[in-house]
Amino acid sequence: MDALECRRLIDCTANEINRLVDCGFLKSGIHWIKAWTEFDLKWSADEKPHLTIRASCLDSFVERSVQNPEVFKLAMFFVGTRLKNGISVPEPLLEIASDYLTGERMVPAGASGRKRNSGRDFIIVTVMRQLLDEVDIFATHNRHPKGVRTRFMSASEIVGKALEKSRVHYVTPEQINKIWRNFRKQVQNFEAGRSNSVSSDYYEVIAYYHNTLLDDEDEVLRL
C-alpha cells in the first residue's frame, strides 16, 4: 500500500465516521443503537437521502418508540429525514410525530441507556470492519514474525488517523485496539452460542455485525 492509497483510505474513513456522527450514533446510548440495528434502519440510495425501515419491523419500531425515550428520539429523527426531503412518512410514525408536535403526546418517561462510549465504539468497530472488507491488511498493529515492524499500516492505525480528521477527534491507538479486541471476543462468544456472556455495551455492535453481512434481498420490502 503506497502513500497515496493510505491517504485515500484515511480520507474515506474520516468521511464515513462523519456520516455515522450525522446519524446520531456518537452522542447516543444503547437503546438508540440497538433499535437502529434491530429494526434494520438504512439510508436510501437516491438523491434525497432519508431513512428507510424494513416493512416487517415497522410495528415493532413504533411500539418501542412510545415506550423508550431514546427510541422515540430516533423515531422523530427518522420522520425528520423524510419530511426534510418531501418523502412520505409511514402512517403510524406520522401519527406519533403529529401528536408530539401538537402537544398531544409527550416523550415517554424513563431513563435513556448509558451512553458512556458506546456510540464512539460502535463507529470505530463499523469503520474497522469496512476497512478490513475492502483492503487486505492487518486489523491491529502488524509486526514481522521476528518483531520488526512492517511498512504497511494496520486498519486500526488508519482509523486512528481518520478519527483525528473527523468530528470524533483523537482516540489513542491502545484504545482502538482494545475496542476491536473486545468486539471480536464478544462476536466469537456470540457465534459459539455463548450469548449470555455478551455484555449489554456490545450487543448493538454485534447485531450490526450480523445484520450487515447480507444485503437486502430483492423481495424484502422497505418503507
N, C-alpha and C positions, 0 to 999 in steps of 0.2 A: 504494500500500500504506500503510494507516494504522498508527498506533502499536499498536493492538490486534492487528492481523494480524501485525505484526512480532513482538510478544511471543508470540503463539501459535506462530509458526514457530520461534522460538528455543527455546521450551519443548519442542515436539515433537522438534526436532532433538537437544536435550540428552537427552531420553528415549531416542531411537534410539541415540545414542552410548553411553549407559549399557548398553543392551541388547547392543550389539556387544562392549562390555567384558565383560559377563557371559558372552558366548560364548567368551571367552578370547583374542580377537584382539590386544588391546593388548600382552600380555606374550609373544606367540607369534612364532615366526620364519617363514621362508619355507615350510618343509615343512608346517606346520600349516595355513597359509592356502591354500597350493596344493592340499592334499588336500581341504580343505573345499569348494573351488570345483570341483576336477577331478571329485570323486565326488558332487557335487551334493547336499550335505547341506543340509537345510532343517528349520526348526521346524514341528511340526504346528500345526494351527489350532484344535485342540479345547481343552477346559477344563483338560486336563492336558498342557501343552506339553512335548514331547520331540522329540529329533532323529529325523529320518527320512532315508532314503537311497534313491536310485533303485535299483530291484532289479537292474538290469543292471550297476551299479557295485559291488555288494557284494563279489564275489570279489576284484576288484582292490584294494578298500579293505582287505580282510583281509590280502591278500598284502603290501601296502605297510606295514601296521601292524606286521607281525612283522619288518620289515627296517629300519625307521626309528624312533628313539626318540620323536621329536616326533609322528609319525603314530600311534604306539602310544598316546601320551598322549591324542590326540584320540579314538581308538577307545574308550578307557576313559571318556572324557567322554561319548561317545555312549551307551555302555552305562549310565552313571550317570544320565543324564537319563531313561532309560526305567525303570530299577529304582526310582528315586525316586517315580515315578508309577504303579507297578504295571503297566507296559506290557511285553509280551513282548519278548525280545531275539532277533534273528536268530541261529540256531544257531551259525554259525561264530564270531561275536563273543562269544556266551555261553561257548563252549568256551575261547576265549583268556582271557576275564576270569576264569573259574573256575580255570584253570591258574595264572594270575597270583596270585590271592588265596590259593591253597593252596600257593604257593611252588614249583610245578612249572614255572613259566615266569618268566623274568626280562625286564626291559625290554631290548629289543635294544640291542646295543652300537653305538656310533657317535656322532658329534657332531651336535648339533642345528643347524639352519640359523642363519645370522647373524640376530640379532634386530634390532639397531640400531633403526631407527624404522619398520620395515616394517608392523607392526601398527597403529601410530598413523596412518601414511599411508593404509593400507587403509581405516580408519574414516573419515578425512577425505574421501577420494575417494567412498566409498559414500554418505555423507550429502549431499555436494555434488550427486551425481547425482540423489538422491531429491528434493532441493530444486528442482533445475532441471527435473525432470519434473513437479513439482507447480505451480510458480509461474513466470510469465513475467518473469524478472529476469536481469540480467547475472550471469555467473559470478564475475568478479572486479571490482575497484573500477571502478564505472561513472562515466564522465565525459561531460559535454556535449561535442559536437563542438568547441566553442570553448574547451574546457578547464575550464569551470565545473562544479563538482561538482553532480550532481543530488541530489534529496532521497531517492531510492529506495536502499535498502540492497541490496548485492550478495549473492549466495549465500555468498561467502567471508566477508563481514562477519557474516552471520547465523551461520555455522558457528563463527566466532571467538568470538562471544558465547555460543553454546551450549556450546563447549568449556570456557569459564570456569565454567559451571554444572554441568558433568559431572565424572566421575571421571578424565577425561584432563587437565583443567585448561588452563593457558594455553599457546597456541601463537601466535606473532606473526603478524599479517596477511601479512607478507612471506613467512613460511614456508608458510602456507596457499596463497598464490598460486603459489609455486614448486612445491609438491607437485602442484597442479592442472595447471599448465602442463606439467610433466614428464610427468604421466599422459596428457594429451591428445596430446602429441608421440609417446609410446610407442604409443598407440592408433592414431594416424594411420599410423605406420610399420607396425604390425601389419596394418591394413586394406589397406595398399598392398602387402602381401606382403613387406615388409622385416623379416620376423620375426627374422632374425639380429641385428638391431640392438636388439631388446628386451632390456633388462637384466634379470638374474635378480631384482633387487629389485622389479620392477614386473610380472613375469609374473602374479603372483597377482591383482592388481587388474584386469589386462586380461582374464584368464579370468573374473573375476567380472562385469566389464562385459558381456561377451558372453553369459554364462550367464543373466543376469537380464533380458536383453532380451525373452525369451519365457517365459511361464509354462508350467508343465507342461500337456501336452495330456491330455485325458480318458483316453486309452488308456495313458499312462505309468504303470507300476506302481511304487509306492513302498512301502518296508518301514519 
